[in-house]
């Protein structure tokens, strides 16, 4: 079983790279973000590999870091999500953005991936709820992501925070925007804040960020 490849970039396609390892060319399917991080042909590169063995083929899927590979595996635990769909999702959303969307139960960002309709996106965010970081952890990794983003959440959003997010969504803000603003307020202030103070503070946070409903 291949777990890692280190070699020279031979050529790069829209969804794949051929990596020359000691004269042997390995065809590796990768998310767009991983492909963008690769050096130009003749440059040295290392990819973490997830090997899929089937009766009629062996496919290699490559990632620039273990976090992205972990999300690739996690996504495939959802019914209807195969390797290609998981790659498509990770091509449009970073691990941090994906964690944010799932924690906020916002299916819209996930539907940006080719081949992911509304129903499948809803299933993804629903089935993976509870397997992503809590509010403050999501905020701290932001859109870049790091090793902490793959850990299971130890806590849940408080009832007041959930109500505040719902109120902001009703005002016209996107769920991820509302979720992130409430997370920022909860991180900076007392976790025991009531709904109305949370909403007011979150609205100030949104205004400062330039988000207008």
Secondary structure, 3 states (H helix, E strand, C coil): CCCEEEEEEEEECCCEEEEEECCEEEEEEECHHHHHHCCCCCCEEEEEEEEEECCCCEEEEEECCHHHHHHHHHHCCCCCCCHHHHHHHHHHCCHHHHHHHHHCCCCCHHHHCCCCCHHHHHHHHHHCCCCCCCHHHHHHHCCCCCHHHHCCCCCCCCHHHHHHHHHHHHCCCCHHHHHHHHHHHHHHCCCCCCHHHHHHHHHHHHHHCCCCC
